Amino acid sequence: MRTPRASSAARPGKRPAAASLAAEPANPVVHELANLYVELWMRRADRMSSLTSELELTPSQARTLALMQPDKSFTMSELAQAVMLEPSNLTGVIDKLEARGLVKRGLAATDRRVKLVSVTRAGAALRAKLWERLREPAPWMLALSARDQRQLLLILRKGLAFEQQSAGTKS
């Protein structure tokens, strides 16, 4: 009978891939960390829902507007990928944003079949307001000591760097 080869995650000196990390049994501290992260995220999601309502945007419209850069045009496919929506769903989101005068569509100069989407002045102003509100620290962040805030900042930077690196290896 043939014995299975050891995975790269089990080999000493090899850094496990992100998918391998998810498959490994986590210790109790990691489980609690994941639970608390989800709880904080859910509470932040409630805040996001209130904010989008206040700005008269759906969550998909807010995400689309937030991810667009005011000085750049996006193809519909680039935008769909960035916003993580199917192109057919993005079309409805863009239709509604365009009806409010927040974005405009145009044609690419090199290929008239390609639709470009860009933020209008009104869209840029609402986007700036959205980002200003999204960047407001949660009350629990303000309750941390300056030392804890700096430590959390370093940890979050490491987490974001890992996520960015993992996303880069998938492409």
C-alpha positions as CSV (number, residue, x, y, z in Angstrom):
1,M,0.0,0.0,0.0
2,R,1.3,3.4,-0.9
3,T,1.7,6.0,1.9
4,P,0.5,9.5,1.2
5,R,3.2,12.2,0.9
6,A,3.4,14.8,3.6
7,S,1.8,18.0,2.6
8,S,4.0,21.2,2.4
9,A,2.1,22.4,5.5
10,A,3.6,19.5,7.5
11,R,7.1,19.8,6.2
12,P,9.5,21.6,8.6
13,G,10.7,25.0,7.4
14,K,7.9,25.4,4.9
15,R,5.3,28.2,5.5
16,P,1.8,26.7,5.1
17,A,-0.5,28.2,2.4
18,A,-3.6,30.2,3.5
19,A,-5.8,27.2,2.6
20,S,-3.7,24.9,4.7
21,L,-4.0,27.2,7.6
22,A,-7.8,27.0,7.5
23,A,-7.7,23.2,7.5
24,E,-5.4,22.9,10.5
25,P,-7.1,22.5,13.9
26,A,-7.0,25.8,15.7
27,N,-6.1,26.1,19.4
28,P,-8.7,27.6,21.8
29,V,-7.0,31.1,21.7
30,V,-7.4,31.1,17.9
31,H,-11.0,30.0,18.1
32,E,-11.8,32.8,20.6
33,L,-9.9,35.3,18.5
34,A,-12.0,34.2,15.4
35,N,-15.3,34.4,17.5
36,L,-14.4,37.9,18.8
37,Y,-13.4,39.1,15.3
38,V,-16.8,38.0,13.9
39,E,-18.7,39.6,16.8
40,L,-16.8,42.9,16.2
41,W,-17.4,42.6,12.5
42,M,-21.1,42.0,13.0
43,R,-21.4,45.0,15.2
44,R,-19.6,47.1,12.6
45,A,-21.9,45.6,9.9
46,D,-24.9,47.0,11.9
47,R,-23.2,50.4,11.9
48,M,-22.5,50.1,8.2
49,S,-26.1,49.3,7.5
50,S,-27.2,52.4,9.5
51,L,-24.7,54.6,7.6
52,T,-25.7,53.3,4.2
53,S,-29.4,53.9,5.1
54,E,-28.6,57.4,6.3
55,L,-26.8,58.2,3.0
56,E,-29.7,56.5,1.0
57,L,-27.5,53.9,-0.4
58,T,-27.8,50.1,-0.5
59,P,-24.7,48.2,0.9
60,S,-23.8,47.3,-2.7
61,Q,-24.0,50.9,-3.8
62,A,-21.9,52.1,-0.9
63,R,-19.3,49.4,-1.5
64,T,-19.2,50.3,-5.2
65,L,-18.9,54.0,-4.6
66,A,-16.3,53.5,-1.8
67,L,-14.0,51.4,-4.0
68,M,-14.1,53.7,-7.0
69,Q,-11.4,56.4,-7.2
70,P,-12.7,59.8,-8.2
71,D,-9.8,60.4,-10.7
72,K,-10.1,57.0,-12.4
73,S,-12.5,55.3,-14.8
74,F,-13.2,51.6,-14.4
75,T,-14.4,49.1,-16.9
76,M,-17.5,47.3,-15.7
77,S,-15.6,44.0,-15.4
78,E,-12.8,45.7,-13.3
79,L,-15.4,47.2,-11.1
80,A,-17.4,43.9,-10.8
81,Q,-14.2,42.1,-9.7
82,A,-13.3,44.9,-7.2
83,V,-16.8,45.0,-5.7
84,M,-17.1,41.2,-5.8
85,L,-20.5,41.3,-7.7
86,E,-21.6,39.4,-10.8
87,P,-21.5,41.8,-13.8
88,S,-25.3,41.5,-14.2
89,N,-25.8,42.5,-10.5
90,L,-23.3,45.4,-10.9
91,T,-25.3,46.8,-13.8
92,G,-28.3,47.3,-11.6
93,V,-26.1,49.0,-8.9
94,I,-24.6,51.3,-11.5
95,D,-28.0,52.1,-13.0
96,K,-29.2,53.3,-9.6
97,L,-26.0,55.3,-8.9
98,E,-26.2,56.8,-12.3
99,A,-29.8,57.8,-11.8
100,R,-28.8,59.7,-8.7
101,G,-26.0,61.5,-10.6
102,L,-23.2,59.8,-8.6
103,V,-21.5,58.0,-11.4
104,K,-21.5,58.3,-15.2
105,R,-21.0,55.8,-18.0
106,G,-18.9,56.3,-21.1
107,L,-17.2,54.4,-23.8
108,A,-13.6,53.5,-24.0
109,A,-11.7,55.4,-26.7
110,T,-9.9,52.2,-27.9
111,D,-12.9,49.9,-27.9
112,R,-16.3,51.3,-28.1
113,R,-17.9,48.1,-26.8
114,V,-16.2,48.6,-23.5
115,K,-18.2,50.7,-21.0
116,L,-16.3,52.9,-18.5
117,V,-17.7,54.1,-15.2
118,S,-16.5,57.1,-13.4
119,V,-17.5,59.0,-10.3
120,T,-19.2,62.4,-10.8
121,R,-18.5,65.5,-8.6
122,A,-21.6,64.6,-6.6
123,G,-20.4,61.0,-6.3
124,A,-17.0,62.1,-5.2
125,A,-18.5,64.3,-2.5
126,L,-20.8,61.5,-1.2
127,R,-17.8,59.1,-1.4
128,A,-15.7,61.4,0.7
129,K,-18.5,61.7,3.3
130,L,-18.9,57.9,3.3
131,W,-15.1,57.4,3.9
132,E,-15.1,60.0,6.6
133,R,-17.8,58.2,8.5
134,L,-16.3,54.7,7.8
135,R,-12.9,55.9,9.3
136,E,-14.5,57.1,12.5
137,P,-12.9,54.9,15.3
138,A,-15.3,52.6,17.0
139,P,-15.8,53.5,20.7
140,W,-13.9,50.4,21.9
141,M,-10.8,51.5,20.0
142,L,-10.9,54.8,21.9
143,A,-11.2,52.9,25.2
144,L,-7.9,51.2,24.6
145,S,-4.7,52.7,26.1
146,A,-2.3,54.4,23.7
147,R,0.0,51.4,24.1
148,D,-2.7,48.9,23.2
149,Q,-3.8,51.0,20.3
150,R,-0.2,50.9,18.9
151,Q,0.0,47.2,19.5
152,L,-3.4,46.5,17.8
153,L,-2.3,48.7,14.9
154,L,0.8,46.6,14.3
155,I,-1.2,43.4,14.5
156,L,-3.8,44.7,12.1
157,R,-1.1,45.8,9.6
158,K,0.4,42.2,9.8
159,G,-3.1,40.7,9.1
160,L,-3.7,43.1,6.2
161,A,-0.3,42.4,4.7
162,F,-0.9,38.6,4.9
163,E,-4.3,39.1,3.2
164,Q,-2.8,41.2,0.5
165,Q,0.0,38.7,-0.1
166,S,-2.5,35.8,-0.2
167,A,-4.6,37.7,-2.7
168,G,-1.5,38.3,-4.8
169,T,-0.6,34.6,-4.9
170,K,-4.1,33.7,-6.2
171,S,-3.9,35.7,-9.4
